[in-house]
């Protein structure tokens, strides 16, 4: 099937179909061209199978929306920070094969010249439709919470510096991580909001009060909540409490079993709910690869037993792919699969302002979907009506 053949129809039948209203047992998804033409329950005879060009019996499988990753640095041995189309496409292909059909390219702290160069190259892939946008993680973050970012390259978010990166991205910057306690931090949040980019609070030592001020100024996301910020305190609650309690904030969580203790993950899910949680990978180039040494921006990272760390032991991104985050959410954390799907697809798509096109299995939306077997392992990936992994 090709997008140019408007009459070609693919019917996926007999699966557990996860839709916004819940799970349809023995449901059906009909794809025509690049879009979802219809979804149907087992009792609905109008699913279009009799007119299909291609039909797949997926009894015993799951069909879920394509995953949306708003925070990913690389994969397949490649990094978005390399600033080349070749490396970016390698990373994109790696995550697509694990079910991520939409993603932002996240950069790592560098000089403004390097970041501007990277943005210029990556923006072309956004314009081509390979990426949904860019996420600048750094350099406007706290030296005390820099994590796997080079502390020598950090700087305050002066308006001219923020504008330079926005200009270099040519309208494709969708998110920027800001530590709002830095000089000019609140003003930077306002500037991002004015330019239609998401200000994400992260890598920060902000107090509860400063975090609240940043939210009022327009911040709408939390970069990997709990990680690279002060822990929740009962007298000095810090940013965690402010971010969890505000209905305007979408919180990123890295559900790999390393970044967060399961009880902390449960706490965040109860406090924010699936409509405000976005599971992310924060993956670096080692995602989809084996143990070894990998670059993360200007730093080197060692991956041992699948965990990425700097030489001093600091966690440095992850090797996670979103299919593993889904499997863990359902089989380890005990989350209902429709809740997990919201955190993997629907909520991040809504944050990016693209929920009218993707993030759920609904008629008229892009045919972005993932087929999972009974063990929640990816066996099929479709993006805009084309199979990337065919079941």
C-alpha positions as CSV (number, residue, x, y, z in Angstrom):
1,X,0.0,0.0,0.0
2,X,1.2,3.5,-0.8
3,X,-0.2,6.9,0.4
4,X,-0.9,7.7,-3.3
5,X,-3.2,4.8,-3.7
6,X,-6.4,6.3,-2.2
7,X,-8.3,3.1,-2.7
8,X,-5.9,0.8,-0.9
9,X,-7.2,-0.4,2.4
10,X,-5.5,-2.3,5.2
11,X,-7.7,-3.9,7.8
12,X,-6.3,-5.1,11.1
13,X,-8.8,-7.4,12.7
14,X,-9.4,-9.4,15.9
15,X,-7.0,-7.5,18.2
16,X,-7.4,-5.8,21.5
17,X,-7.6,-2.2,20.2
18,X,-6.8,0.5,22.8
19,X,-8.9,3.5,22.0
20,X,-9.6,6.7,24.0
21,X,-12.7,5.1,25.6
22,X,-11.0,1.9,26.7
23,X,-10.1,-1.4,25.1
24,X,-12.2,-3.0,22.3
25,X,-11.8,-6.8,22.5
26,X,-11.6,-8.3,19.0
27,X,-11.7,-4.9,17.5
28,X,-10.7,-3.7,14.1
29,X,-8.7,-0.8,12.6
30,X,-9.1,0.2,8.9
31,X,-6.4,2.2,7.3
32,X,-6.8,4.0,4.0
33,X,-3.9,5.8,2.5
34,X,-2.0,7.5,5.4
35,X,-5.0,7.8,7.7
36,X,-7.3,5.8,9.9
37,X,-10.5,5.3,8.0
38,X,-12.4,3.6,10.7
39,X,-12.3,1.7,14.0
40,X,-14.8,-0.9,14.8
41,X,-15.8,-3.3,17.6
42,X,-16.2,-7.0,17.2
43,X,-20.0,-6.5,16.8
44,X,-19.7,-3.8,14.1
45,X,-20.0,-5.3,10.6
46,X,-19.0,-2.1,8.9
47,X,-15.3,-2.2,9.4
48,X,-14.5,-2.5,5.7
49,X,-12.8,-6.0,5.7
50,X,-14.7,-7.1,2.7
51,X,-13.2,-4.2,0.6
52,X,-9.7,-4.5,2.0
53,X,-6.6,-4.7,-0.2
54,X,-4.7,-6.3,2.7
55,X,-6.1,-7.9,5.9
56,X,-4.2,-9.0,9.0
57,X,-5.8,-11.4,11.5
58,X,-4.3,-10.1,14.8
59,X,-6.2,-12.2,17.2
60,X,-4.4,-12.3,20.6
61,X,-2.5,-9.1,19.8
62,X,-2.8,-5.5,20.9
63,X,-3.1,-2.4,18.7
64,X,-2.0,0.8,20.4
65,X,-1.3,4.3,19.0
66,X,2.2,5.1,17.8
67,X,4.3,6.4,20.7
68,X,5.3,10.1,21.1
69,X,8.6,10.8,22.7
70,X,9.2,14.4,23.6
71,X,12.6,13.8,25.1
72,X,15.2,11.7,23.3
73,X,18.8,12.4,22.5
74,X,19.7,9.5,20.2
75,X,19.8,5.8,19.5
76,X,21.3,3.1,17.4
77,X,24.8,4.4,18.2
78,X,23.9,7.9,16.8
79,X,23.1,11.2,18.5
80,X,21.0,14.2,17.5
81,X,23.8,16.4,19.0
82,X,26.1,15.3,16.1
83,X,24.0,17.8,14.0
84,X,24.1,15.6,10.9
85,X,21.1,14.2,9.0
86,X,22.9,10.8,8.8
87,X,23.1,10.4,12.6
88,X,19.7,11.8,13.2
89,X,18.0,9.4,10.7
90,X,19.8,6.5,12.4
91,X,18.5,7.5,15.8
92,X,15.0,8.1,14.3
93,X,14.9,4.7,12.6
94,X,16.0,3.0,15.8
95,X,13.2,4.4,17.9
96,X,10.6,4.0,15.1
97,X,11.3,0.2,15.1
98,X,10.5,0.2,18.8
99,X,7.1,1.9,18.2
100,X,8.0,5.6,18.5
101,X,6.3,7.2,15.4
102,X,6.7,10.8,16.6
103,X,9.6,12.4,18.4
104,X,11.4,15.6,19.3
105,X,15.1,15.7,18.8
106,X,16.7,16.7,22.1
107,X,20.1,18.4,22.2
108,X,22.7,18.5,25.0
109,X,24.4,21.5,26.4
110,X,27.1,22.9,24.1
111,X,28.3,26.3,23.0
112,X,25.7,28.6,21.4
113,X,27.5,28.2,18.1
114,X,27.4,24.4,18.3
115,X,23.7,24.4,19.3
116,X,22.8,26.8,16.6
117,X,24.5,24.6,14.0
118,X,22.8,21.5,15.3
119,X,19.4,23.3,15.2
120,X,19.9,24.4,11.6
121,X,20.6,20.8,10.5
122,X,17.8,19.2,12.6
123,X,15.3,21.8,11.5
124,X,15.5,20.5,8.0
125,X,14.4,17.0,9.2
126,X,11.4,18.7,11.0
127,X,10.5,20.4,7.7
128,X,10.7,17.1,5.9
129,X,8.4,15.5,8.5
130,X,10.9,13.1,10.1
131,X,10.8,15.0,13.4
132,X,8.1,16.8,15.3
133,X,10.4,19.5,16.5
134,X,13.5,20.3,18.6
135,X,14.0,20.3,22.3
136,X,16.9,22.3,23.8
137,X,18.0,20.7,27.0
138,X,20.7,23.1,28.2
139,X,22.6,25.3,28.4
140,X,20.2,27.3,30.5
141,X,20.3,24.9,33.5
142,X,21.6,25.0,37.0
143,X,25.3,24.1,37.6
144,X,24.3,22.4,40.8
145,X,21.9,20.1,38.9
146,X,23.7,19.7,35.6
147,X,23.6,15.9,35.5
148,X,25.3,14.7,32.3
149,X,25.8,18.3,30.9
150,X,29.2,19.9,30.8
151,X,29.1,22.5,33.7
152,X,31.7,24.7,31.9
153,X,29.2,25.3,29.1
154,X,26.2,26.3,31.2
155,X,25.0,29.9,31.1
156,X,22.1,32.1,32.2
157,X,19.1,32.4,29.9
158,X,19.7,35.9,28.6
159,X,17.0,37.0,26.1
160,X,19.5,37.3,23.2
161,X,20.9,33.8,23.8
162,X,17.4,32.3,24.0
163,X,16.3,34.1,20.8
164,X,19.5,33.0,19.0
165,X,18.5,29.3,19.5
166,X,14.9,30.0,18.6
167,X,16.0,31.8,15.4
168,X,18.5,29.0,14.5
169,X,15.7,26.4,14.8
170,X,13.6,28.4,12.2
171,X,10.3,27.9,14.0
172,X,10.9,24.2,14.8
173,X,11.9,24.6,18.5
174,X,9.0,23.0,20.4
175,X,10.6,22.8,23.9
176,X,13.4,24.3,26.0
177,X,14.5,23.2,29.5
178,X,15.0,26.2,31.8
179,X,16.1,26.5,35.4
180,X,13.9,29.4,36.4
181,X,16.0,30.5,39.4
182,X,18.8,31.5,37.1
183,X,19.1,35.3,36.3
184,X,16.6,36.0,33.6
185,X,14.9,32.6,34.1
186,X,11.3,33.8,34.5
187,X,11.7,36.2,31.6
188,X,13.0,33.3,29.4
189,X,9.9,31.3,30.3
190,X,7.7,34.3,29.1
191,X,9.8,34.6,25.9
192,X,9.3,31.0,25.1
193,X,5.6,31.2,25.7
194,X,5.4,34.2,23.4
195,X,7.1,32.2,20.6
196,X,4.9,29.2,21.0
197,X,7.6,27.0,22.5
198,X,7.1,24.9,25.6
199,X,9.1,26.0,28.6
200,X,10.0,22.9,30.6
201,X,11.3,23.3,34.2
202,X,14.2,21.1,34.9
203,X,17.9,20.7,35.9
204,X,16.9,23.2,38.6
205,X,17.5,24.2,42.2
206,X,14.3,26.4,42.2
207,X,12.3,26.8,45.3
208,X,8.6,26.0,45.4
209,X,7.8,29.7,45.1
210,X,10.1,30.3,42.1
211,X,8.6,27.2,40.4
212,X,5.2,28.6,40.9
213,X,6.3,31.9,39.5
214,X,7.6,30.1,36.4
215,X,4.3,28.3,35.9
216,X,2.4,31.6,36.1
217,X,4.8,33.0,33.5
218,X,3.9,30.2,31.1
219,X,5.9,27.0,31.9
220,X,3.9,23.9,30.9
221,X,6.2,20.9,31.4
222,X,8.6,19.3,33.9
223,X,11.8,17.8,32.5
224,X,12.2,14.3,33.9
225,X,10.5,15.0,37.2
226,X,12.5,14.1,40.3
227,X,15.7,13.7,38.4
228,X,18.2,16.7,38.4
229,X,16.1,18.7,41.0
230,X,15.9,18.9,44.8
231,X,13.9,16.0,46.4
232,X,10.5,16.6,47.8
233,X,10.8,18.1,51.3
234,X,8.1,18.5,53.9
235,X,9.1,22.0,54.9
236,X,10.9,23.1,51.7
237,X,8.8,21.3,49.0
238,X,10.9,22.6,46.1
239,X,9.9,22.2,42.5
240,X,8.4,18.7,42.7
241,X,5.4,19.7,44.7
242,X,4.7,22.7,42.6
243,X,4.9,20.7,39.4
244,X,2.8,17.8,40.6
245,X,0.0,19.9,42.0
246,X,-0.6,22.3,39.0
247,X,-3.0,21.0,36.5
248,X,-1.3,23.0,33.7
249,X,1.9,21.0,34.0
250,X,2.7,17.8,32.1
251,X,5.4,15.9,33.9
252,X,8.0,13.7,32.1
253,X,8.8,10.4,33.8
254,X,11.6,8.0,32.8
255,X,10.1,4.5,33.5
256,X,13.2,2.3,33.1
257,X,13.5,1.0,36.7
258,X,16.8,3.0,37.2
259,X,15.7,6.7,37.2
260,X,12.8,6.3,39.6
261,X,11.9,3.9,42.4
262,X,8.6,2.2,41.6
263,X,7.0,3.8,44.6
264,X,8.0,7.3,43.4
265,X,6.6,6.5,40.0
266,X,3.3,5.4,41.6
267,X,3.2,8.6,43.7
268,X,3.6,10.7,40.6
269,X,1.0,8.8,38.6
270,X,-1.5,9.2,41.5
271,X,-0.8,12.9,42.0
272,X,-0.8,13.9,38.3
273,X,-2.9,11.2,36.6
274,X,-2.4,9.7,33.2
275,X,-3.6,12.8,31.5
276,X,-0.6,14.8,32.9
277,X,2.1,12.2,32.7
278,X,4.3,11.8,29.6
279,X,6.6,8.7,29.6
280,X,9.9,9.6,27.9
281,X,13.1,7.8,27.1
282,X,15.7,10.5,27.7
283,X,17.7,8.0,25.5
284,X,21.2,8.6,24.3
285,X,23.0,6.9,21.5
286,X,23.3,3.6,23.3
287,X,19.6,2.9,23.0
288,X,19.1,-0.2,20.9
289,X,22.8,-1.0,21.3
290,X,24.9,-3.0,23.7
291,X,27.2,-2.0,26.6
292,X,30.2,0.2,25.8
293,X,31.4,3.8,25.6
294,X,29.3,6.4,23.8
295,X,29.3,10.2,23.4
296,X,26.6,12.4,24.9
297,X,27.3,15.9,23.6
298,X,30.9,16.7,24.5
299,X,31.0,14.0,27.3
300,X,31.7,10.3,27.2
301,X,29.3,7.8,28.8
302,X,29.9,4.3,29.9
303,X,27.0,1.8,29.5
304,X,27.1,-1.2,31.8
305,X,24.3,-3.7,32.1
306,X,22.1,-1.3,30.1
307,X,22.6,1.7,32.5
308,X,24.4,4.8,31.2
309,X,26.6,6.7,33.6
310,X,29.4,9.2,33.6
311,X,32.7,8.1,35.1
312,X,31.7,9.6,38.5
313,X,28.6,7.4,38.5
314,X,26.1,10.1,37.5
315,X,23.2,8.7,35.5
316,X,23.6,10.0,31.9
317,X,20.3,9.7,30.0
318,X,19.1,6.1,29.4
319,X,19.1,3.2,26.9
320,X,15.4,3.0,27.1
321,X,12.9,2.7,24.2
322,X,9.2,3.4,24.7
323,X,8.1,-0.1,24.1
324,X,10.0,-1.2,27.2
325,X,8.5,1.7,29.1
326,X,5.0,0.4,28.2
327,X,5.8,-3.2,29.0
328,X,7.2,-2.2,32.4
329,X,4.2,0.1,33.1
330,X,1.8,-2.8,32.5
331,X,3.7,-5.9,33.8
332,X,5.7,-4.4,36.6
333,X,3.9,-1.3,37.8
334,X,0.5,-2.8,37.3
335,X,-0.9,0.1,35.3
336,X,-4.0,-0.4,33.1
337,X,-2.8,-0.5,29.4
338,X,-5.1,2.4,28.4
339,X,-3.5,4.5,31.2
340,X,0.0,3.6,29.9
341,X,-1.0,4.4,26.3
342,X,-2.2,7.9,27.4
343,X,1.2,8.5,29.0
344,X,3.1,7.2,25.9
345,X,1.0,8.7,23.2
346,X,-2.1,10.8,23.9
347,X,-0.7,13.1,26.6
348,X,2.6,14.0,24.9
349,X,0.8,14.6,21.6
350,X,-1.6,17.0,23.3
351,X,1.3,18.8,24.9
352,X,2.9,19.3,21.5
353,X,-0.4,20.5,20.0
354,X,-0.7,17.6,17.5
355,X,-3.4,15.6,19.2
356,X,-5.7,16.3,16.2
357,X,-3.3,14.3,14.1
358,X,-1.8,11.5,16.2
359,X,-1.6,10.1,19.7
360,X,-4.8,8.0,19.6
361,X,-6.6,5.6,17.3
362,X,-9.5,7.6,15.9
363,X,-11.0,8.1,12.5
364,X,-9.3,10.7,10.4
365,X,-6.0,10.8,12.3
366,X,-2.6,9.7,10.9
367,X,-2.3,5.9,10.8
368,X,0.4,5.8,13.4
369,X,0.0,2.5,15.3
370,X,1.9,-0.3,17.0
371,X,1.1,-4.0,17.1
372,X,2.1,-5.8,20.2
373,X,2.0,-9.6,20.9
374,X,0.5,-11.0,24.1
375,X,3.7,-10.3,26.0
376,X,3.6,-6.6,24.9
377,X,6.6,-7.0,22.5
378,X,6.5,-5.0,19.3
379,X,5.7,-7.1,16.2
380,X,4.4,-4.3,13.9
381,X,4.8,-0.6,13.5
382,X,2.9,1.6,11.0
383,X,3.6,5.2,10.5
384,X,1.3,7.3,8.3
385,X,-0.1,4.2,6.7
386,X,3.2,2.6,5.8
387,X,4.6,-0.5,7.6
388,X,8.0,0.1,9.2
389,X,7.8,-3.3,10.9
390,X,5.2,-5.6,9.3
391,X,3.4,-8.1,11.5
